[in-house]
Amino acid sequence: MKDYYKILDLKRDASPELIKQRFRELAFEYHPDVSRNSNTDEVFIEIYEAYDILSQPERKHNYDMLYDFYLNKAAHHVPDEEKAKSDIQNFSASAREKASQKAKIRYRDFIRDLDCFFIPGLKADGTPYSYPMHRNTGISGGAGPMGSIRSKVIEIPIPRSKKAHLFHRTGFLIKVLSFILAIFAFRTTTLQDYNLIIRILIPVLIILAGGIITMITYRMGKVRSKFHARRHPLVIKYRSKGYTRGFHPMISTTPAGVFTWLFRLIF
């Protein structure tokens, strides 16, 4: 009998949310489309099989009874044991078949079956939100100006529904429009008679207004902003491994990182 809790590296009393979170983490690490590990196909199939059983309450109930009896050596009788074993075997075979198909598709398409991170309760049937991260791994080619920074880069696709994607695009357009209006206000002749502080303050207020309108739009649609992506379990996990946001070491090692942060803050 397979130990699905061991496959997912979980304890017997793991909550449904923890089971789901652990599956997402392992699927990102071992899906053949993104993983560089060896034998990823079989590992991914095992992970998917374990999740398929443990994420369904009725299947999990039957499996837990068998798990306690065979693996935990619990002294209790399993009602209709043969039927429970047969059902788990059938579900496992079906899960492995589905997993083998999902191992052949792109990871971005695979996560469409997951829940939308930005609107809980919806399926992630929209374009995923890409969250690039990197970790510096050393210097190559010499020290100082003669050297170059080596890094390991990953891109985490965060599941997003069509509705969330539409709201995020709308928010981006609102911010772009406010930025254009701010530039126009700064350059307009009507402000030329004011001092520099006023000429800067008014465009800043226009940009802030664009941000506030965007947040109100998100709140009305019950959509989390893209800034919430930093709270995604995979992002948190890789941050704990020393990764930081950005697609290049320049983002975290030079002043350009400040301008990049401001750009993300505005848009």
Secondary structure, 3 states (H helix, E strand, C coil): CCCHHHHCCCCCCCCHHHHHHHHHHHHHHHCCCCCCCCCHHHHHHHHHHHHHHHCCHHHHHHHHHHHHHHCCCCCCCCCCHHHHHHHHHHHHHHHHHHHHHHCCCCHHHHHHHCECCCCCCCECCCCCEEEEEEEEEEEECCCHHHCEEEEEEEEEEECCCHHHHHHHHHHHHHHHHHHHHHHHHHHCHHHCCCCHHHHHHHHHHHHHHHHHHHHHHHHHHCCCCHHHHHHCHHHHHHHHCCCEECCCCHHHHCCHHHHHHHHHHHC
